[in-house]
Each structure stands twice: as C-alpha cells, then as structure tokens.
C-alpha cells in the first residue's frame, strides 16, 4: 500500500517538474519577435520617463525570462548605455564612441503584454 502511494507521488512530482509550474518564470529567447517588441517598448518607456539629456540603448542583455499571466510578463535584465542623440528627438541613434562619458546602468524591467489587445505596459523598472 505504502509502496503504491510513494510511486504515485513520485510519478506526479515528475510530471509537474517536467511540465513546469503554471505561472512560473522560465528563460525566454531574445530572438523571439514578441520578446524583441517588448524590449524595444521597455527601453522607449525608460527614455520617455528619464530626465537624461541623451537616450539610452541596450548595450548588453544579461537575461530574459517570461511568465504566463493574463498575457505574458517579459522580465529583462539588461545594461543600458548612452547613445549619441538627444532624448526626445525621433532619430536612429548610434552607440556612443566614448562609453566612459556616462556610466552604463543595469536594469530589471518587466513588461506585461496582452497581444490580442495590442497592450504593453511596464510594471517594474529598477535601474541602478
């Protein structure tokens, strides 16, 4: 009797572990179109809210994760450096030639996406 219960418990545990936990956080593919769209949105929102004279661009993606919610949360750990154009100017910006001019900052930015509503929102932004 006990042996059957232990085997059943182990089988259920294995099934849950291999399938992942619903709502759990998992690594995401940075090359995925939805992930790229969310990252561009996150950086644009950061620049809109920033008081810095120049815009920031992603210089390094440290980690990207996703979480299924009512839609999808994309959790970005990135480094942002200063670009060569002024904040608020709508042009394509190049990365700086002298990155030592302004420090690179590390950010954790979470974007909530509901693509069927064409909805994106930054729910967390922790830039150091």
URUR-V584798 format. One record per run of one state. SS is the DSSP state (@ for helix, = for strand, . for the rest). FROM is the first residue (numbers start at 1). LEN is the number of residues. If there is no record, write none. Layout:
SS & FROM & LEN
SS & FROM & LEN
//
This chain:
. & 1 & 1
@ & 2 & 18
. & 20 & 5
= & 25 & 3
. & 28 & 5
@ & 33 & 17
. & 50 & 4
= & 54 & 15
. & 69 & 3
= & 72 & 15
. & 87 & 8
= & 95 & 1
. & 96 & 3
@ & 99 & 3
. & 102 & 3
= & 105 & 10
@ & 115 & 3
. & 118 & 1
= & 119 & 9
. & 128 & 1
//
